[in-house]
Amino acid sequence: MSDRERSGRPPSYTPLQVAEAKALACRLPAETGVPLARWSCPELAAELAARGITGPVSASTVRRWLRDDALKPWQHRSWIFITDPGFRAKAGRVLDLYARTWQGVPLGADEYVISADEKTSIQARCRCHPTLAPGQARAMRVNHTYGRGGALAYLAAYDVHAVRVSGRTEPRTGINPFMNLVAQVVGQEPYASAKRVFWIVDNGSSHRGQKAADRLAAAFPNAVLVHTPVHPSWLNQVEIYFSVVQRKVVSPNDFTDLAQVTDRLRAFEDRYNATHSRSSGSSPPPTWTICWPGSTSTPPTTQKNPPPPQHDQPPKDLRSQPLKAPNATLVVVSSGRMRRLLGYGQAEPSTLAG
């Protein structure tokens, strides 16, 4: 069976016009003589009509054409071109240290890897009106106008394998502030009596080149300076911690003075170390156990996987019950089973993971 032929509504634009519209979207506006940084659908629609490629066309039509080929000329992504000729060798050394290996030899128990860097120009912006807390259907409101309370530099040393941060604030960056950070870290255990402490740094002016490595070794004989390749400072693990600080501590910037910035950074260090640190004297690393829904096997009850507490009555308010989890465990369960694990009734034995 087949339908009979019928005329229907003729297409408003030919396939050639659609192809020319996509070709224009795939060119930089500056290359076509248009003073724009990137295309938008309204701008493309206006340019297509001005060039006579199409007649008057709506932005939604242009958007539909581009969507067929997943074209999004209004978006952009940045990238960096590696110019360091020794990139492979330098990056390999850093990655080997993260894997606890140095020149093909595994690191000993008394050897440590520190990732260090500076976060510059953290300002203290005192808002002209108090910040309003979030409410129902309302985000936290931060006043746009502010008074400048100065700026400082935050230097941090991140123990890659112990997941522990030691930091300090300085009026500015430089050789002396960086050496103060090294002295602060190496002056305490377990680094003071360590055989070697590897310091992974980028090529900033505070610790650039062989001169910086010699200066560090002369002041601290067990310290070894290791540079990342030029530009790829993203190989430095402390940058991950700095991104956490930027999101959770600095933004939105609302501080009365620099003393409050320093206190907040130090308090967050303590919080971060108490939550994540695996150094000696802290709680043992988490034991990861995955229980799939419908599993018939029960994880063995060990010291790292103690039996869960039993409740005769569900707590009236979960927030009134303190959470005590010295040994964390990852459990993949449904929301209903998670409620039972948290105390709302007895959990099924097959779902318990510690």
N, C-alpha and C positions, 0 to 999 in steps of 0.2 A: 504494500500500500504506500502511496506517496501523495503528498499534498499537491494541489494544482498551483501553477505559477501565478504570482500576483505581483503587482508593481511595488507596493509598500512606499514608505517615505524615502526619498532619495537621500543619500548621505550629504551632509553639509560640507564636509571637507574630504579631500581626496587622500589616499594613502601617501602620495608624494608630499602633500602639505604637512601631514603628521610627521613624516620622516624629517623634513626640513626643520620643523619645530624642535624635535629631539636633538638634531644636529646642533642647532643654536644653543640649546640648553647645555650641551657638552663642551661648549667653548667658554673660556673666561670672558666676562663682560668687557674687560679692558682690551682684549684682542679684537673686539668688534667695534671699538670706538665708543662704548657706553660707559659713562663714569660711575660704575658700580663695582663693589667688591665681590658680590655674588648675586646670582639671579633669584628672584622670587616669581611665583606664578603670575601675579598681576603685572610685574615688570616684563616678563616674557610675553604675556598676551599683548601688551601695548607695543612691544618691539616687533612682534610678528605682524601686527596690523600696519605699523609704520613702514616696515620694509616691503609691504605688499605680498608677503608670503601667504597670508590668509586675509580674509575680511575681518570685520569685528568679531573677536572671539573672547569668551569669558575665561576668567582665571580658573574656574572649576573644570572647564573643558581641558585646558592645558594641564591641569593637575591630573586629570584622568589619563591623558596621553602618557605623561611621565610615569605614572604609577604602573602602567603596563610593563615597562622595562626597569622598574625599581630605580628610577632616576630621581635624585634629590639634590639639585644644584644649590639649594639654600643651606645645605649642611657642609661642614668642612672638618677635617682632621689634620692635626699637625704631626710632623715626623722630623727625625734628625738623621743627618747623613754622617756616618762614622768616617772620620778622617785620620784617626790614629793608626799608623802603620803597624804598631805592635798590639793591636786590639785583641787578637786571638790569644796571644801569650799572656797579656795582662788580665784579660777576663778569665782565662783558664786558672790562673793563680787564685783569683778571688773565689771562683766557684769551687775550686779544690778545698779552700779553707772552710767554706760553708759545709763541705762534706767531711771535714776534719782530716784533711790530708795536706801535706806540705812537701813539695818536691818528690812526690811518689811515696812518702812515708806517712803512715797514720799518726795523728797527733796523740800524745800521751795524756793521761788524766790530769797532769799538772800543766797543760798548755791550753791557752784560751784564745778566743777570737772575738775581737771588739770591733764594732762598726761605729764610726764616729763622724760627726759633721756639725755644722752650725746652721741654725735657723735665724736669719738676720731680720732686723727691723720689725720686731713685734711691738706694735704701738699700743699705748693706753689711751683709748678714746672714751672720754667721759661724756655721755649723752646729755644733751641739754634738758631732756625730760626723762623721767624714770621709765625703764623698760616694763611693759605690761605682760603679765603671765598669760599663757594660753588659756582659752576657755572653750566652751561648747561652740563648735563651728567657727572657731577663731584661732588663728595662729598667734604665736608670740609676736608682740609688736615692739620694734626697736626704733627709736627716734632717729631720723636721718642726720640731723645736725649734732655736732659734738665739739668738744674742746680737746685740744691735743695735750696729752700728759707726758709726752716724750716717747722714746723707743729704746728697746734693748735687744741684745742678741741672746739666743738660747742655744747652749752647747750641750750635746748629749752623746753619751757613749753607750752603745747597745751591745750587751753580751749575746751573741747570736745563738748559742746553744743553751745557755741558762735562761734566756728570755728575761733579762734584767736590765734596767735602764739606770744610769747615773748621769745626772745633769747639773748644770749650773747656769746662772745668768751673768752676763757681763755687759758693761756699757757699749762695747763694740767688739767686733771680731779682730783677730790678729794673732801673731805668734805667741805672745804672752798669755792671752786668754786660752788658747788651745793647750799650751803647756800646763796651765793651771788645771784644766780638765784632766789631762793625763796624770798629773800629780795626785789629784783627788781620787782617781780610780786605782792607780798602781799603789797608792799608799795604804790601801785596805786589802784585807784578805778576801778571796784566795789569791789575788793577783800579786800581792807583795812578795810572796814566797814561790810564785810560779816559775817554772823553767823558762817559758817564753809566753809573751802576750802579743799577739798579732793585732795591729791596728790598721783596719781597712779605712782609707780616706780617699776623697776625690782630689782633684788638682787645684783646689783653692789656694789663695795666696798664703793662708795660715800654715799650710803644710805641703808645699809644692816642692817637688824635685828631690834629688839626692841629698842636698844640703839639709833639708828638713829631716830626712831619715837619719843622717849622721848626728844631727842635733838631738834627736830623740834618743838614739842609742847611747850618746854620751851622758845624757842626764839619767836615763833609766836603762841599765844594761840588758834587762830581760825584755825590752820593748822592741818590736820589729814593725817598721812602717811598710805598709803595702798599699800602692796606689791603684785605683781603678783606671781604666783607659780614659783618655781625654774625652770629655763631654758625657759619656755614659755614666753619670753619677747615679742613675737608677739601679746600677748594680750594687749600690751601697744599701744594706738592709735597714739602716737607721732612717732612710727616707720613708719607709713604711710607717715607722713610729711618728715621724714628723707629720705625715698626712693625717694620722689619728689625732694628734695634738691640734692640727689646724681645724679639723671638723668638730672635735668635742670640747676643746678648751678655748681656742682663740675666736672662733666664729659663733655667734656675732660678737664683735669686739665691743665690750661694754665694761670698762675698768675705770675706777676713779683715779688711780695713779699706778706708777710702775711697781710699787711695793705689792699691790694687789695682784698684778700680773705674775710676779715672782712667787708669791704664796700659792696662787692657783696652779702654776706649773709644778711646784714641788709637791703639792697635795695630790696632783694627778699622777706624778711619778710613784708615790707611795701606793696609790690605788692600783695603778697598772702592775707594779711589782707584786703586790699582794694577790692579784688576780691571775697573773700569767707566769710569774717567776718559777723556775724549776731548779734554782741554785740550791746548794747545800743548806740545810736547816729549814727549808720551806717544805710545803706539802708535796708529796710524791706526784709524778706526772699522772695525768688522767689515764684511766684504763678504758679503752674504746671497745665496746661490745655492741654489735648490731643484731637485733632480734627482728626477723621478718614477720609480718602478720601471718598467722596460721602456723607458726613454727611449733613443732612438738618437742623440741629439745630445750632443756632448762640449763642456763649457764651455771657452772659450778660456783658454789658459795665459797669464796676465799676471803682473805683479809682485805684484798682490794675490791671485792664484790660482796659486801656484807648484806645480810637479808634486810629487806625494807622494813621500816617500822609499821606496826599494825595499829589501827585506830578502832576502838569500840564504837565511837560515834564520829561522824564526819565533822570537821571543825566548822563552826558557824561562819567564820570569816577567814579565808585563806591568808589574808594579809596579816592576821594576828599571829600566825604561826611562823616563827623564825626559820629561815632556810639554812640548814647546816649540811654542807656537802664537801667535806675535806677531800673526798676521792670522787671526781666527776666521772660520769659514764654516759656515753652516747646511746640513746635508745630510739629506734625508729618504730613508733607506734601510732595508732589513731588517736584522735582527740578524746574519744570516750575512754580509752585505756589510759591516756595520759592523766585524765582527771582522777582515775583510781590510783595511779602511781603517786599522785600528789596528795593523796589522803582521802579522797571522796569515795570510800568503800575499799574493800580488799581487792587487790589486783590479781589477775590470773597468773598462776605460776609460770605459764609459758611465755609471758610477756616481760617478766622481771629480768633486768640485766644488772642489778646492783643498786 
